Structures are given as C-alpha cells and as structure tokens.
Amino acid sequence: MAKTIRTCDGDLLDRLCYAVYGHVKGTVEAVLARNHGLAAIKQPYPSGVMIHFPDLAAPMRETITLWE
C-alpha cells in the first residue's frame, strides 16, 4: 500500500522508512528514486515536506538449517 507522509520538523528519511516498512534494507533508495529532488533537501527535514512511499515487496528471509 503506497503511502504519502508530510514530515514533521526533525524527521530523518531512514527513520521514516523504518516506521513505514518495518525495515530499511533497500527502502531509502526506493523512496529517493520515487521522490525526485528529495535527496537535495537537507536532513533533518523541515516540517511540511511531502514524501511518497511506494509499495515494496517484503525482504526475503534466508532460512538456515542447522543439520544439513
């Protein structure tokens, strides 16, 4: 489910990605690719910056078998 968030003063992109997706693996890059010009805005963000968070697949979890 795609989401759009308006930042509050002091927000950081990696923390927002963690709050939306529950992880940061590949999310910051995907959000920056979706929001052209966002990388040019200095962090921490001022209030009122609109950030679009695209739908992303859940990260694959590697299963390890102890006795293989």
Buried (B, 14 or more C-beta within 10 A) or exposed (E): EEEEBEBEEEBEBEEBBBEBBEEBEEBBEBBBEBBEEBEEBEBEBEEEBEBEBEEBEEEEEEEEEEEE
